Amino acid sequence: MTETTFDVLNPATGQLIERVADGTVQDATEAVHAAAAAFASWAVTPARMRAEILRRCYDLMVRDTDALACLIATENGKSVQDARAEVTYAAEFFRWFSEEAVRGEGTYGDAPGGGAKTLVTHVPVGVAALITPWNFPAAMATRKIAPALAAGCTVVLKPAEETPLTALALARLLQEAGVPEGVVNVVPTTDAPSVVSAWLKDERVRKISFTGSTGVGRILMRQAADRIVNASMELGGNAPFVITADADIDEAVAGAMIAKFRGGGQACTAANRFYVHEDVIDEFVEKFSAAVEALEVGPSSNHENQIGPVISQKARAGIAELVKTAIADGARVAVQGTVPDTGWFYPPTVLVDVPVRAHILSKEIFGPVAPIVSWTDEAEMLKSANDTEFGLAAYVYAGRLQDALRIAEQLDAGMVGINRGIISDPSAPFGGIKQSGIGREGAHEGIREYQETRYFSVDWS
């Protein structure tokens, strides 16, 4: 293991939290050695045994909720309440896939032409390389590790360099739960391109699962294509939040606060653009602005704070530039909160009178800024909502369920929240369409991402 380290900083203060070993290509290769050596025995470990280990992982995460939430809040910056919600969500993937592990499926039937029986089964794909982002350092790791282990795969994991401490804490819990040595290997690094490239060039790595930006996803897919590596990609988003004329505005405001400001808006599923019907826009803006203005902004050391900093100074500058451009395009600031003098904070902001072609509507903001567009013509609104390369999430608030479903069916998104501001659930298939990625995580589909289908043709003459 390398003796070189890198600093992990608290984005609320800019102060050092801890120094972490900076993984090299050699470390990445040794991690694959360990995963490959452990694969043969883990793949044939009885499903019930794998399930029990995953269930213990769930129990241990629940036991350590407070400590894990504090760690996430410190290295990521999100509020403690958001961090606790993440731990609960993250732990559930271990419980869900402990149950999926024992639901092995196959088929047995007659060949149509006669003379043979067809037996279909599923086997683990092999060593899986997992690359996770900083915005949900626990949940993005468990959403990949749990199905991989349930399927019988071993893994190498590269967490984001901003938030490696949570991944290392999870690795210790996995070990405590009884995961054998070599089955899960974590390689923190500041040289992600070299480490991940080494994995994709290694013939023993048969799967890559990446969550992050669409730009990086394109690069990884090109690299995976060289060896025809099984790839799952959960990429960027630009979620529209649609409110109809007969929507319950109080409910829409409550949902908008969750969809926009959970994690400070730093989520791929975050509501990125609000399309509010002209008949109710004044009421929505008034109530939404009041709720945004009331948000408590500050470091997670104060557990009453609801919004923390963005992840870095660079991220803050990018958000500020988007808002500046929106104002130049004709938008107006309806409300903007206050922030501490230190740390990488950006004030929660509501923009109104946003032109339908404003530049900010085409970008993933990844911060606490809510641009609002007025609409009257449904067809034009849908055209604008779908005018993006992304297709991950969307939200619809409407008085009649039939209207909400009709609009939802016309939105280009892999997931749609209907009269609710949160859509993620371990029991549901998470993923998008268009440039938002390929594959699904969670649900029954999640374990299939780590399996190959195999069939046997048995003579039956």
N, C-alpha and C positions, 0 to 999 in steps of 0.2 A: 504494500500500500504506500502511496506517495506520502512524503513528509511535507509537501507544500500544502498550504491552507488558504482559504478565502474567508472574507468577513461576511457575516450575516447581520444586517442592520435592521433596527426597528424603524419603520417608515414614519412613525408618529414623532420620533425624536431625532432620527439620524444617528443614534448611538449604537455602538457595537453590542450585539447579543452574545454571539459566540463565533469562534473560528472553526471551520469544518474542513476536513481533508479534501483537497481538490483532485478529483479523480482524473487519471490519464488514460490514454488508449490502452496501455498495458493493464491498468486496473479494470478497464472495460472488458478486455480479453479474458482476464482471470475470472471475472464474474461469469462470463459465458462458460468457461471451463467448469466452474462449480455447478452452474445450472444444468449443463449437459450431463455431467457425472451423476447428478441427482435425478435426472429425468426418468431413466429406466425404472427405478424402484417407485418413484412417485406416481408414474402413469399406471402402474398395476396395483397401487394401494387401493384396497376396497373403497368403494364410493362412500359407504357408511363411515369409515374411518376419516376420510377427507372431510366429510360433512361435520363430524363431531369436532374436528380441529377448527373449522371455520366458525362453528357455533361458539366455541370457546373464545375465538377472536372477538366475536360480537360481545360476549359477556365482559371481556376485559376492557373493551372500549367503553362500554357503559360504566364499568367500575371507575375508569380513569377520565370520565367526561370533563370534570373540572380542570384537571391538569392539562389535558389535550386542548381544551378551549382556550386556556390561558396561553399556551404555546402558540396556537394558531393566531390568536389576537395580537400577540407580541411580534411575530415575524411577518405576518401578513398585514396587520394594521386594522382589520375589521373589528367591529364592536364585539364585546364578549357575548352578547345575546345572539348575534349572528354566528359567532364561532361555536357556541353551544348547539345551535340548530344544525350547523354543519357536522359536528361530531355525531349527533343523533342520526342524521341522514347517512353519513359515511358508515357508521356501524351497521346500519340496516342492510347494506350490501353483503356483509358477512352472513347475516342471518338468512337473507333471501337465497343466496347461492349455496348456503349449507343445505337448504331444502331442495334446490335445483340439482345439487350434486347426485342425489339418489334417484332422480327421475330420468334415468337412462331410457332413451326411446330407440326403437328400431321397428322394422317391418318384416313380415314373412308372408310370402304369397306365391302364387303360381305364375310362371312365365306364360304369357298369352299364347305362345305357340305350342305349349305343352312340353313335357320331357324334362322340365327343370323347375326347381324351387328357387326363389330369390330371397336372400337374407341380407337385410340392410342394417348397418350399425354405425356408430360414431366413435372416433378415436381422438385423443388429444393431438393437436397440431405439432407440438414440440416446444422448444424454448421460445418464449415470447419476450420481445423487447417492448417495454412500456415507457412512454414519455409523457409526463404530467406537467400542468401549468401551476402558477403560483396562486391563482385566485381562489381555488378550493383545494388546498394542499392535502387534506385528508380524504375528502370525498372522491377526488379524481384518481387517487391512488387505490382506494378500496374498490371503486367501480371497475377497475381493471384487474387488480390482484385477485379479488374474490372469484370471479367467473373463471379466470385462468387456472387457479388452484382447484376449483370444483371440477373442471374438465380434465384435470390430470397433467396440466402444463407446469413447467417451472419458469421462473421469470427473472429478468434483469430490469431494474427500474432506474430511470434517471429523473429525479425530481427537478423542479425549477431551481435555479441557483439562488433566487430570492427567498425560497421557503424550503430548505432541505431538512430542517430540524423536525418537522412533523413526520416526514417520510421515515427518518431514522427512528423516531419514537414508535411508529407503527411496526417497523421491522423488529424492534425489541418485543413488542406485544405478540407478534406472530411467533417469535421464538418461544416466548413464554407459553403460548397456546399449544405448542407441540409441533409446529412446522419443522420438518427435518432440515438439517444443515444443507445449504446449497439450493434449496427450493426457491427462496426469495433472496435476491441480491440487489442492494441499493448502491448506486454509484453517483454521489453528488459531484458536480463538476462545473467549472466556468467555461469549459471548452466543449459545449454540447455538440457542435457540428462534427468534431473529430470522434467523439465517443460514439455517437449514434451511427455515424458512417462506418465505424469499425464493426458495430453490431450488424449492420445491414450487409456488410461484405462477408460476414462469417457464415459459412454454409450450415452451421448448427442452429442458427437463428431462423425460425420458420414463420414468425409472426411479428408484426409491428402494430402497436396501438398507440395513437398519438392524439392528444388533445391540445389545441393551440391555434395559432393563426392560420388562415387559409394560405398565405404566402409560404410559410414553412411547410405546411402540409403538401403543397405542390412539389416542393423540393424532395421531401421524403418519399412521395409516391414515385417520382422519377428514379430515385435510388433503389427503391423496393422493386421496381420493374426490371432492373438489371438481373436480379436473381429470382424473379417471380415470387416474391415474398408476400404471403397473405397479409393484407393491410386493412386496418380500420382507422378512419379519420373522423374526429369530431372537431370541426373547425369554426370559423367565425360566424357571427350572427348580426342581424339588423332588424330586430323584432318590431313590427308595427303593433300598436295598441289601439284598437278601434272601439269607439263609443257611439252608439246609435241614439237617435232622438228620444226613444222611449226607455233608455237604460236607467237603472236605479243609480243616480249620480253618487249618492253616499257610498254605495257598494263599489262603484267604479273608482272612486277616490281611494278607498281602502285597498282595492286590488292594485291600483297604480302605484301606491306607496311601496308595496311589496315588490312588484314586478320591476320597478325602476331603482329603488334605493337599497334593496337587500345587497349587502356587501359593498355598499357605496356605488352601486351601478356597475361594478366590475365583474360582470357575469356574461357569458355568451348568450344566455337566455334573457338578459335584461331588456325591458321595454326601451326601445331606442327612439321611436317616433310615435307621437300621439296624434291620431286622427279623430277629432271630436266633431260631432254634428253641430252645425251652426245654431240649431234651436237650443242646444244645451251647453254650448261652449262657455258662455259667461258664468253660468252656475258652476261648471266643472273647474274653470280656472280659479274662481274665487275660493272654492273649498279646497282644491288641490294646493293652491299657493299658501293658504293658511296652514295646511298640514306640513308642507315643506318648510315653511318659516319656523315652525315649532320644533323641528328636528334639533336634537342636541348633538353638536359636532365637537369631537375632541378625541384624545387618546383613549385606548381601551383600558388604561389604568383606572379611569373613572368608569365604573360599570353602568352608570346612568347614560353615558354617551351612546348614541344610536348610529352615528356615522363617523368612521375613522378616516385616516388619510388614504390617498391613492398610493399605489405601490412604489412610485419613484418620482424624483424630480422631473425626469423626462416625461413621464406619463402626465404629470400635472401641467407641464408646458404644452403638451399636445392638446389637452382638453381646453386650456385657455385659448389656444389658437383657433380651435373649432368654434368656440363661442364668439370670438372676435370676428371671424369670417361670417358667422350667422347674422350678427348685428350689421355687418357691412352689406349683407344680402337683403336686409330689411326687417329682420326680427327685432323684438323688443324684450328687454328683461322685465318680467313681471315681478319676480321676487328672487333675491339672492341672499343666502345665509351668511353668517360670519364664521370665521375659522381662527384657530390659534395662530400665534405669530411664528411658532416653530413647527417643524415637521412638514410633510408633503401633503397638505390638505388643499382640497378645492371646495369652495362653498356650494352646497346644494342650490341648483339654479333652475328656474322655470322660464322658458322662452315662449313668447306668444307672437302672433302675427307672422309666423314663419312661412315664407313663400314655399309653394309646393316643390320648387326646383332648388331650394337652398342647398348649398354644399353639405351642410351638417347632416342632412337627411340621408346622404349616400354613404356616410361613414359610421363605423362602429365606435361610439363615443367612449365606452368603457369608463364611465365616470358618472357623478351625480348631477347630470344635466338632462332636463326634459324639454325637448322642443315640441310645440303644439301647433298642429295644422287644422284649420277649419274645413269642413266639407259639407256639401249638400247633395251632390250627385253620386250615388253609390258606385256606379260603373267607373267613374273617374277616380273615386277614392281607391277602389280595388286596383285599378291600373297603377296608381302611385304607390300603393302599399307593396305591390309585387315588382316594382321597378328597382330591383336590386339583384346582385349576383348571389346573395345569401338566401337561405331558406331553412333556418333552424327552428325558430319559435315565432309565435304570434299570439295575440290576445284579442278577445272580442267580448264586449259587454253590450247586451241587448235585453230589452224587456221580454220579448217573445223568444223562447228557446228555438223555435223553428227558424226565426230570422238569424239568430246567432249561428246555428248550424249551417244555414245556407251561405252566410258570409264566410264562415270558417272553411267550408269546402272549396271556396274560391281563392283562398289565400295560399300562396306557395310556401308552405312550411311543413316540416316533418312533425311538429307538435303545436297544438293550439289550445290555449287556456280559454275556456268558455265560462264567463262570469266568475272567474277566479284568477288571482294574480300569481299563482305558483303552479308549475306544471311538472317539476321533477319528482319522480317516484321510482324507487328501485324495482317495483313490480311492473313498470311500464317501459316500453322500448324507447330509449332516449337517442335521438339522432335527427339529422336534417337532410335536406335535398339540395339540389343545385351545388353551389360552391361551399356549402356548409358541411360537406363530408359524405362519407360512405360507411355503411355498417350501423349497428345499433348496440347500445349498452343498456344493461338492466333487462328485466323481464326474462322470458324463456329464450328470446333471441340473443341475449347477452352471452350465454354459455356456448351457443352455436358459433360465435366468432372465434372460439378457441378450439374448435373441433373440425376434423375432416370426416366426410362421409365415405364409408367403405361398404362394398357389397360383395356377397359371395353367390355365385351361381352354382347350385348343387344339382348334380345329375339326379333325375327322378323318372327315368324311363321305365 
